[in-house]
Structures are given as C-alpha cells and as structure tokens.
C-alpha cells in the first residue's frame, strides 16, 4: 500500500470514489474532469500494489477562533473507502501520514464530522457538543414580535443574488470571535453561506436586520416541505447585542401563517430555555448535536493560547499515540508553557492532571468541565483542582463551516 497526496486526474478519481461510496446520484459533465483535477485542496489517497485508488481523505485548511484568537486548523472531510478495500487499514494509513504532517505544518487543532465516533477515536479525535437545536411553533415567540414592529428602530432587508455581503460579514466578524471553532471568514466564505442556485427550488433565504440603519444581526434559513405544515430550518444566525438577538426572534415569530415548526440551532453554551419569555416553554423541544469531533495537534501552543487566570500555575502529563511532541509533561503558567522532564519539578509531587489528547480537546474547547472530566476513565486529577476549574470552564462553541 502506498500513501501519497493526490495530483491531477487522481483528484477527479477521488471525487468519483467519494460519490460512489456515499451513494450520490450525480450527472457527470465533461468539464468535471478539469474542474476536479485542478482542485487545490490537500487531498490524500491510499493505493494498492497495482496503483488503484483504495481510499481518500481531504484536509481542508481554516483559521478557527479559539478563546478569541485565530488558530490554524484542519477540517477533515471526504473520507471514503471503496467496498472492496474496506478493513484493509487504508484510512488508518492515510491518517498515520496526514496527522504528523499537519502538526509539522502548524495545525493547532484538527476537526471532523464523524460517521461513527468510535472509529475516529482511534486517531485521538473526541466528541464536541457544538450546538443545541430548538424546535417550536412560531407562536412561541409572540412576546418578541413587538421588537420588529412598524414603529421600532429595526428594519429587515432581504439579501438577493448580486447584493453585497459586506454587511453580513461585518456582523459575523463582531459575533464569531466569542465562539470556539467559529471560522475566520472572508467575503467569499460569507457569500458561500448566502448564495443559492435556484431560489424557488433551493428555498434558501437570507435577511439582514438593521437598527437605525446599522447592520446588527442576520438570519439564514431554508424551508422544508412537510405534511401538514412546512418547517423553517435556521441554517445560521448572528447578532451583536441582546436587542438584535431579540429582533431575530421577533422576525421568526411573524411566520405563523407560513410554517408549522421552526428549528433554531444556537451555540453550545447559550441555552434558549434558560432565558426565553414565552407563553409555553414546555412546548419547546431541545436536541443536542454531537456530530463533530476535535483532535489536539499541538498541545503546547493550544495550552499557551487558551485564556488563563493571572495566577495560573499547574502541571499536566499528556499522552498522544500519534504525535510524539505531545507526549510530555507541561507546566502551564499565565504567560508561558514549559515542557518538563519526569515528575512535577515545581513541587516534587505528581502532576496535577494526567490525561490524553482526546480529553484535552474537550477541556480546552470548553465542552467538558473538570467535574465531568473526572468521570472519564482516561483522566486523573491528583491536585490543584480549583486552579484546573478556573482554567477549563465551560465555553460557548459554534461550528460554522461544513467540510
């Protein structure tokens, strides 16, 4: 078996492989060969001894916000193996080559959407609960309709193909840095969230909300035909203040005649049920979304960038099955991270916490608190628990990109 990055027509072959494995019905065009052969994504393949493509993985490149700072990240996608090559270890061999190289190239974290959680734990990825989705009828939001009434300071403006995306991007740039895993976006990325090919087929709608003429929030949604009533599925929303969030709720509350159900995803760490004013909160359904995983690629850099108290000082013994530099004892201070040898040299005691990179991914992203970490069978807390609680609190999380 040979593992290598794909080039030229190999990329087109990988495109066909992926669509075959995921049962996609596509109509091939002659232009597809050139289109996919000239793609620039980091695309990896496993080949058998006869040079037949067995499996492929794409590593998409992003900058994600992490505790308000932009960090280099990978987004694993396109993972597929032809049926005749399954259980040959092809995907494992690609990961064995991809992960160390991603570390060398400066990735701090790697992320993916798993088809199976346990499969990706083999490569030290771990689950992140990244959002909760709330389901309710539009009348649930009756108390917020007055926020966008005719005499309010808010106005609603629909986005159409050809319009500028700059106002949407301005709102996003104010909103996103507060959420771990939100991507640093440019105008092209923002356009990809807004655009549609066939408005009356895709049924995708984007609205900008302005307060006294200034862009303050937005909402992007699609509608899903359903019997007996359609579903309004919010794809993304962003806001810059409490009032501009209320304006989103008020706008959604006006769709009673159009939809039977609204599905609203919100970042993990913002629980609608804790603060909503509604006649009937009992009717709101809540579903936690766990189809996202993270892997720590560079523990030293990650421990350095996360927010820490001014008196931060603790030691951590970390294990990583695939990246040797992560197998270390770290002393984490407020202004630096030191790599130690052997036991905790600051106190002569054992390390304050012992864990692997899977648990560190959850703790650092803020989807796991110390009390929960103590229940994992791969985490041992020996001392300094109050300090650890202050370093690893629960945080707001928002996954914004698909890959």
C-alpha positions, 0 to 999 in steps of 0.5 A: 500500500502506498500513501501519497497526496493526490495530483491531477486526474487522481483528484477527479478519481477521488471525487468519483470514489467519494460519490460512489461510496456515499451513494450520490446520484450525480450527472457527470459533465465533461468539464468535471474532469478539469474542474476536479483535477485542478482542485487545490485542496490537500487531498490524500489517497491510499493505493494498492500494489497495482496503483488503484485508488483504495481510499481518500481523505481531504484536509481542508485548511481554516483559521478557527477562533479559539478563546478569541484568537485565530488558530490554524486548523484542519477540517477533515472531510471526504473520507471514503473507502471503496467496498472492496478495500474496506478493513484493509487499514487504508484510512488508518494509513492515510491518517498515520501520514496526514496527522504528523504532517499537519502538526509539522505544518502548524495545525493547532487543532484538527476537526471532523464530522464523524460517521461513527465516533468510535472509529475516529477515536482511534486517531485521538479525535473526541466528541464536541457538543457544538450546538443545541437545536430548538424546535417550536411553533412560531407562536412561541415567540409572540412576546418578541414580535413587538421588537420588529414592529412598524414603529421600532428602530429595526428594519429587515432587508432581504439579501438577493443574488448580486447584493453585497455581503459586506454587511453580513460579514461585518456582523459575523466578524463582531459575533464569531470571535466569542465562539470556539471553532467559529471560522475566520471568514472572508467575503467569499466564505460569507457569500458561500453561506448566502448564495443559492442556485435556484431560489424557488427550488433551493428555498434558501433565504437570507435577511439582514436586520438593521437598527437605525440603519446599522447592520446588527444581526442576520438570519439564514434559513431554508424551508422544508416541505412537510405534511401538514405544515412546512418547517423553517430550518435556521441554517445560521444566525448572528447578532451583536447585542441582546436587542438584535438577538431579540429582533431575530426572534421577533422576525421568526415569530411573524411566520405563523401563517407560513410554517408549522415548526421552526428549528433554531440551532444556537451555540453550545453554551447559550441555552434558549430555555434558560432565558426565553419569555414565552407563553409555553416553554414546555412546548419547546423541544431541545436536541443536542448535536454531537456530530463533530469531533476535535483532535489536539495537534499541538498541545503546547501552543493550544495550552499557551493560547487558551485564556488563563487566570493571572495566577495560573500555575499547574502541571499536566502529563499528556499522552498522544499515540500519534504525535510524539511532541505531545507526549510530555509533561507541561507546566502551564503558567499565565504567560508561558508553557514549559515542557518538563522532564519526569515528575512535577519539578515545581513541587516534587509531587505528581502532576496535577492532571494526567490525561490524553489528547482526546480529553484535552480537546474537550477541556480546552474547547470548553465542552467538558468541565473538570467535574465531568472530566473526572468521570472519564476513565482516561483522566486523573486529577491528583491536585490543584483542582480549583486552579484546573476549574478556573482554567477549563470552564465551560465555553460557548462553541459554534461550528460554522463551516461544513467540510 
